[in-house]
Every structure is written in structure tokens, then in C-alpha cells.
């Protein structure tokens, strides 16, 4: 019988193999829809930027279909390497609403995985938009305590431009879901 090997964290090896050059855009430029830019920072519990993280976003198309569903719509996946100041950005299209549990409708959102040194597993969160869909009716967002829901909603900082900081722990910690 072989012995168990020690557990490993998700980094820093991913910085060599996982980044996807040119894929900070979730959809090709010719894909129709409302183009948006989402930018932010990854911060630790003391508000210090995390400089060696990687974010992967996955989303539905503007028509509310995921890449895995039969369609002719390309894209939906992007990766952003966090820089030395903890900053990241992706370009994408505003996603459409998708079907949720029990046939409910989920407000437009992005699914986000956070990979970083020191994490044993990826962290999973969502980005919702203050001006897209009825957030109060979203079945997933309703499961989050009201005082913490704002950690899942991006801030509009200009037309078609949003800010979403990810706080890994402590006061203002972003809500994370089981992967």
C-alpha cells in the first residue's frame, strides 16, 4: 500500500502554466452584445494587495447560454493574472439572465474562481451588476445574508465599466461558495 503524499497549495506553479495569453477578453471582438470592462484588486485580510493570484471567469452569453450549451455563440471564459499591485481586469459582454434552481431566473452574473499561493482549493464567488436584472429575485443571492450581499455586486465606475475587489478574509470578506 502506498503512503499518502502531503497536500499542496494551488500555487505558485500556476503562474507558469495556467495563464492564457490574450484571454483577458471573454468573447471575440466581433461577438455582438454590450461590451464591459471589469477591474479590481485582490486583497488579503489586512487590505494588502495579493500579487500572485489568478482569476478565471466563466459566464453566460448575452442570450443567457453557457459555452457548454449547444449554440453558435463563442466565448464566456477569461483568465486574468493579478499584477504586483493586486490589480486585474477582464473585457467581456454583459451576460444575460440564466435559469436557476427550480426554474427560477438568476440575475446576470459572472462566476469567478480565485487561485493563489496558500490556498488548498480555489475560491469561488460571483460578480453581479447593479444595473442588470432584479438582484432581489436572484435565488442564489437571496441565500446570502443581506449584510454581505454587497460583496458580490460590482460598482459601476463609468459607462460600461465596473469595479469588483475580492477580499480574501476579514472585514468586508467577499462571499465565497463551495466549489
C-alpha positions in Angstrom: 0.0 0.0 0.0 1.4 3.4 -0.9 1.7 6.2 1.6 -0.3 9.4 1.4 1.5 12.4 0.0 1.3 15.8 1.7 -1.2 18.2 0.4 -0.1 21.1 -1.7 -1.4 24.6 -2.2 -2.6 25.8 -5.6 0.4 27.9 -6.3 2.8 29.4 -7.2 3.3 26.8 -10.0 0.1 28.0 -11.8 1.8 31.3 -12.8 3.9 29.3 -15.2 1.3 27.1 -16.9 -2.2 28.4 -16.3 -2.2 32.0 -17.7 -3.8 32.2 -21.0 -2.1 35.0 -23.0 -4.7 37.1 -24.9 -7.7 35.6 -23.0 -8.5 38.5 -20.7 -11.3 39.0 -23.2 -14.1 36.5 -22.7 -15.6 37.0 -26.2 -14.1 37.7 -29.6 -14.3 41.3 -30.7 -16.9 40.5 -33.4 -19.4 39.0 -30.9 -22.5 41.2 -30.6 -23.5 42.5 -27.2 -22.8 45.2 -24.6 -19.1 45.3 -24.1 -18.0 45.9 -20.5 -14.7 46.2 -18.6 -14.4 44.7 -15.1 -11.4 45.7 -13.0 -10.5 45.3 -9.4 -7.9 44.1 -6.9 -7.4 41.0 -4.8 -6.7 41.9 -1.2 -5.8 39.9 1.9 -7.5 40.4 5.3 -5.3 43.4 6.1 -6.2 45.2 2.8 -2.7 44.4 1.4 -2.8 43.5 -2.3 -2.2 39.9 -3.2 0.3 40.0 -6.1 0.4 36.4 -7.2 -3.2 35.3 -7.8 -5.0 34.3 -10.9 -8.7 34.8 -11.7 -10.8 32.7 -14.0 -14.3 34.0 -15.0 -17.0 32.0 -16.7 -20.3 33.4 -17.8 -23.4 33.0 -19.9 -23.6 34.8 -23.3 -25.8 37.9 -23.6 -28.6 35.4 -24.7 -28.2 33.6 -21.3 -26.5 30.5 -22.6 -23.2 29.0 -21.3 -20.4 27.8 -23.6 -21.3 24.2 -22.8 -24.8 24.6 -24.1 -25.5 23.9 -27.8 -25.2 27.2 -29.5 -23.1 29.1 -32.1 -22.0 31.7 -29.6 -18.3 31.7 -28.8 -16.6 32.6 -25.6 -17.6 33.0 -22.0 -14.2 32.2 -20.4 -11.4 34.6 -19.4 -8.3 34.5 -17.2 -6.6 37.4 -15.6 -3.2 37.3 -13.8 -3.1 39.7 -10.9 -0.2 42.2 -11.1 2.2 43.3 -8.4 -0.4 45.8 -7.1 -3.1 43.1 -6.8 -4.9 44.5 -9.9 -6.7 42.6 -12.5 -9.1 43.3 -15.4 -11.2 41.5 -18.0 -13.2 42.6 -21.0 -16.4 40.8 -21.6 -20.0 41.1 -22.7 -22.8 41.8 -20.2 -24.2 38.3 -19.6 -27.9 37.5 -19.9 -30.1 36.0 -17.2 -29.9 32.3 -16.8 -32.2 29.6 -15.5 -31.7 28.9 -11.8 -32.8 26.3 -9.3 -36.4 25.2 -9.7 -36.8 27.1 -13.0 -36.2 30.4 -11.3 -34.2 33.2 -13.1 -30.8 34.2 -12.0 -29.7 37.8 -12.5 -26.8 38.3 -14.9 -23.6 37.4 -13.3 -20.1 36.1 -13.8 -18.7 33.0 -12.0 -15.2 33.6 -10.6 -12.5 31.2 -9.4 -9.6 32.6 -7.4 -6.3 30.7 -7.4 -3.4 31.9 -5.2 -0.5 30.7 -3.2 -1.5 29.4 0.2 -5.0 28.2 -1.0 -5.6 24.5 -0.8 -8.5 24.8 -3.2 -9.8 27.5 -5.4 -12.2 30.1 -4.0 -15.5 30.5 -5.9 -17.5 33.7 -6.0 -19.8 35.6 -8.3 -20.0 39.1 -9.7 -23.4 40.7 -10.1 -24.1 44.0 -11.7 -26.1 46.8 -10.0 -27.8 47.8 -13.3 -28.6 44.3 -14.8 -31.6 42.3 -13.7 -33.5 42.1 -10.5 -30.9 41.3 -7.9 -33.6 40.9 -5.2 -35.1 38.0 -7.0 -31.9 36.1 -7.7 -32.3 32.7 -5.9 -28.5 32.4 -5.1 -28.1 36.0 -3.9 -31.2 35.6 -1.7 -29.4 32.8 0.2 -26.6 35.3 1.2 -27.2 37.3 4.4 -28.4 40.8 3.4 -25.4 42.5 5.1 -23.0 40.5 2.9 -24.7 40.7 -0.5 -22.8 43.9 -1.4 -19.6 41.9 -1.5 -21.0 40.2 -4.7 -22.1 43.3 -6.5 -19.7 45.3 -8.7 -19.7 49.0 -8.5 -20.4 51.0 -11.7 -17.5 53.5 -12.2 -18.3 54.7 -15.7 -20.5 53.7 -18.6 -19.8 50.0 -19.3 -17.0 49.9 -16.7 -17.2 48.2 -13.3 -15.0 47.7 -10.2 -15.0 44.5 -8.2 -12.5 43.9 -5.4 -12.0 40.5 -3.9 -11.2 40.5 -0.2 -9.9 37.1 0.9 -10.7 37.3 4.6 -11.5 39.7 7.5 -13.9 42.7 7.5 -15.6 43.0 4.1 -14.6 39.5 3.1 -16.1 38.6 -0.3 -18.7 35.8 -0.1 -17.3 32.5 -1.4 -19.3 29.5 -2.3 -18.4 25.8 -2.2 -16.6 24.8 -5.4 
